């Protein structure tokens, strides 16, 4: 074992040994907060740091060729399992706190915003038809399969129950999808663009499925007008918001740069766009906020930030390039390479700024997702068997769509 591997093992082992003792102190802080003698906010912040530590441990999955997100999800499950140990029952209460859920939601919003920034609107348009077809098949096939298979697995229930089971299989987690592609460095591929585009359409189709099922359950009727309105509202929001964003983003960027042209204002403006689009998607169109965040990332282009100060590293590269003397082939190539790298840093600056924020918030979302797994359901063999079969049905349906 190398020194580096030994230090990693020592860190993980030490964290695992110390966690119960630290957690007991946190539990005391939680109890004190409830009686007015402590600060609940500090306990919640501490728990976030614990989640981040577990996320970093889970990221070691990359060492065996697996995406880090898989390890983060698994470590969330492990963290949730610790609630069954003596003295650690407080974890069960903490994982349901709104503050933790809010930070996790912020993490996935930043992830999709970052994914949108890495994507190209022109490329997304080029795969639009394919993405829509994948989304339609990926919604219809799991829904129909889930509806009929659940009747075979759990006979004797009301028809409405089977409809809801089918509807639950239509969802695609665009957050997890984007993170897996990112971890595997496939985000720039055509296949990734199709899948991400399909995931956005999937969110719209999911709203339609929900409206249809809810209509059948409530009164046995489905309003065609309601379905048309949901569809129009979602598609119009995406089309209009992206068109307006492309039209106004550069002007808004120039306006804000006159107030302050530094890095802080550049980051604030990017996050403002993300917030507006996420809010608009949720409130105006009824879509998931992450769809709006993804659209905001698609809209923003490095050209929209040309009026801001260039990043320090690109300024240094250009300054060093200008100081190089000589016109020989080698010097010319070095100058060209330095200027090319400076241009790349300019192009990637906003993405890099958002990435720095994401290092904290994004892993929290995936640990939180794993934390929500109810391990007690796995103690029932019948429930476990039914769950595995239905999961397989959903898996086959999504794979067949591609």
N, C-alpha and C positions, 0 to 999 in steps of 0.2 A: 504493500500500500504506500503510495506517495505521500509526501508531507501535505500537499493540498487536499488529497482525499481524506487524510486523517483529520485535518482541521474541519472539513465539512462534516464528517461523521461525529466529531466531538461536539460541534455546534448543535447538530440535530439532537444528539443524545442529551446534551445538557439542557436544551430547550424543553425536551420531553420530560426530563426529570424535574425541572424547576416549575413547569407550568402549573401542576396541581397546587403548589404552595402559593404561587402568585395569584392563582384563581381564587384560592380561599380568602386572600386579602381583598380581592375584588368583590367576592360575595359579601364580605363584611361591609365594604363600601356601599354595596347595593342596599343592604339591610339598613345601613345608617341613613342612606338617602331617603328611604321610605319613612323613617321616623323623624326626618328633619334634621339629622345630625351629620349628614354627609352631603356629598355632591354627586348626584346621579350622572351628571354630564361627564365627570371625570371617569366614572366607571364605564360609560359607553365608549368614550374615547380610548380607554385602555383596551376594551374588547376589540375595537377596530384594529389596534396595533397587534393584538394577538391573531386576529384574522389575517393580517398582512404577513405575519411571521409564518403562519401555516401555508399561506399562498406561496411564499418563497421556497418553503420546503417542497411543496407540491411541484414547483417548477423544475425540480431535479428530474422529472420524467423525461425532460429533453435529453438527458444523458443516455437513455435507452431508446432514443429515436421516436419518442411519442410527444405530441404537442403539450406544452406547459399547461394549457387549459384543462386537460384531463387530470393532471395532478392536483390542480387547484380545486376542481370539483370533488375529487376523492378526499382531499384534506378537509373540505367543508363537511363531508359526511363523517369523517373521523372526529372533527371538532364537535359535531352534534352528538356523536356517540358518547363523548366524555360526560355528557349530562347524566348518564346512568351511573356514573361513579359516585361514591360517597363524597359529599361536600361540594359537588360540582353541578347540582341540580339547577343552580341559578342560570346556567347557560340556556336552558329551555325558555326562561322568561326573556332573557336578553335578545335572543334571536328573533323575537316577535316585536321588538321595539321599532317604532316608526322611524327613529333617527337612523338606525342601522339600515333599514329598507331604503331610506332616502339616499344615503351614501352609495348603496349598491346600485340604485337606479341612475344616479349621476355617473357611476362608472360605466354602465353599458351605453349611456348617451354619449359619453366622450369616446368610447370605443367605436361607435357607428359614425360619429363625426370624423374621427381620424380615418376610418375606412373610406368615407366619402372623399376626404381630401386626397387620399392615395389613388382614387379612381378618377377616370376621365369621362366627362359627360358624353362626349362624342362616342366613346367606346361603349358606354352603357346603352346609348340609343341604337347602336349597330346590333346589339344582341337583344333588343326589346321584344321582338316577336317570339324568338326562341324562349326567352325568359317567361313570357306570358303563357306559352304552351306548357312549359315545364310546371309553372305554378298551377294551371288548371288541372293537369293530370295529377299533380302532387297533392291537390286538395280533394278532387272527386274520388280518386282510387282509394285512399285511406278511409274516407268517409263511408263509402259504400261497403268496403271490406270490414271496417269496424262495426258497422250496423248489423251485418249478417253474421259475422263470426261471434259477436257478443251474444247473439241469440242462441247459438250453439253451446257456448261456454256457460252462460247464466240463464237458463230457460225459466220462464214463468214470470218475468218482470214486465212492467208496463212498456209499451212501445216507445214512449217518450224517453225512457231511460236508455234504450238502445240508440235513439237518435243523438242523445247527448254524448254517449260513448264514441259514436262515429265522429261527431263534431270535434271532440277533444283530440282526435288523431290528425286533424287537418293542419294544426299549427306547426310552423317552422321557427325555431329560435334563430333569428337573424344575428343576434349577438354572439351566440356560440359558433355559428357558421363563420362569421367574419373573423373571430378570434382563431379558430382552427386554421383557416387559410393563411392568416397572418403568421401564426407560429410556424407553419410549414413552408412559409415564403412562397405561397402560390397565389397571393392576392392579385398579382398583376396578370395572371393568366386569363384567357378567354373563358375557360370553364368557370373560374371563380366569378367573373362578371355575370355570367348567365345565372349562376346559383344565387348570387346576391340580388340580382334583379328579380328573380323568381320569388325570393323571400319578401321583397317589398310588395309585389303583386299578391303574394300569399296573405299578407296582412289585410289587404282590401277584401280578398275573397273570404277570408275568415270572418270579417264583419258581416258579409252577405249570408254566409252559412249560419252564423249566430242569429241573425234577424229571421231567417227562414225557420230555424228550429224553434226559436222563441215564439214565433207566430203560430206554429203548429201546436205547441204545448199550451199556449194561453187560450186560444180560441178555435183552433183547427183551421184557421185561415191565414193566408200570407198576403199582405198588401203589395201588389206590384208597384204601386207608387212609392212605397217606403223603400223597396229594394232599389228602384231606379234612383231615388234621392240619395241613398247611401253610396251607390256607385258613382254618381255624378259628383257628389261632394268630395269624395276621396280623390278621384282622378283630376277634378278641376283644381283642387288644392295643390297637387303635385305639379301640374302643368303651369298654372299661374305663378306659383311661388318660385319655381325654377326660372321661368321667363323673366319675372320681375327682378329676381336676384341677379341674373346675368346683366340686366339692363342698368341696375342701380348700384351694384356692389362697388364698381370702380369709383363712381362719384362719391359714394359714402366714404370709401377709403380715403380719397383725397381730402374730404371735409375733415375727417377725424385726424388726419396727419397734420393739418394746420393747427390743431389744438396741441398735439404732441406727436412727434414722429418717432418716438423711441419704441423699444421692444415691448414695454408694458402696454402701451396703447394698441400695438399690433395684436397682441394676445387678447386684450380686452375686446377688441372689435370682432375678432374671430369667434370668441365665446358668445358675444352678443348675437351674432348671426345664428349660431347653434341654438341658443336659448329661444330666439324668436321662432325659428322653424320648428323646434321641438314642441313649443307651446302651441303654435298654430296647428300642427298636425293633430295634437290631442284635443284641443278645444274647438277648432273650426271644422275639422274633418273627421274627428272620432277615431283617428289612427293612433298607433302607438307612438309615443314621443321619439323613439329611436328612428322611426321612419323619417320624421322631420329632420332629425340630426344628420342622418345620412344624406338627405337632399341638400342640407346646408353645406355639407362637405363637397358635394358635387358642384354646387354653384360657385364656391370660392375658388379662385385661381390665383397663382402667385402674381399675375399681372395686376390684380386688385390692390396689391400692397407695394407697388413700385414707388410710391411717394413716401414710404417710411424708410428710416435709416437701415442700411444693409447690415446683416449680422457681422459681428466683430471678426469672425474667422474669415469671411470672404473679403473684408476690407484688408486684413493682413496679407492674405494670399495675393491680392492685386498689388498691394504695396511692395511685397517681396518680388513679385514678377517684374515690376517696373524697375527695380534696382539691379536686376540681372544684366550684366554687360555682355556684349558679343552677339554676332549674328550667325554663328555656326549652327549646324543642324541640331546638335545636342541641346544647346541653349534655347534655340527656337522651340524645340519639342517640350522642354521643361516649362517654358513660359506658357505655351498653349495648354499644357496639362494643368498648370496652376490656375489659369483663367477659367478653364473648363470646370475645375473643382469649385472655384468661387461662384460660378453661375449655378452649379448644382446646389451649393449651400444656400444661395438666394432662393432657389426654387423650393427647397425643402424646409425653409426656415419655420413657416407656420406649422407644418406637420411635426417638426421636431419640438416646437414649443408645446403643442398639445400632447405629444408623446410624454413629455416630462410630467405633465399633470396626470396623465393616464397611468404612469407607473404605480401610483398609489391607489387610484380609484378603480381601475379596471379589474385587478385581481380580487378586490373586495367583492365585486359582483359575483364572481364565479364561486368563491368560497361561500358566500351567502346563499347561492343557489343550492350548493351541496348541503348546506346547513339545514335547508328546509325539508330534506328527505326524512320521512317518518319511519325510522328503523323498526318500530314495533309492528308495522304491517308485514314485515318479512318473517315474523314469527308464525304467521298463519300459512301453512303450506298451500292451502287451496287458493288463497288470495295471491300468493307468490306465483303459483302456476298460471293463474288467469292473467296476471299482470305481464308475465313473460310472453305468453302467447299473443296478447294484444299488442305488446311492444314489438314483437316480431312482425305482426300484421302491418303496423305503422311503418316499420323499417322497410319492409318489402315494397309497400306502396310508394314511399318516397324514392327508393332506389329505382323502381320501375319508371318513375316520372322522368328520370334523367337519361 
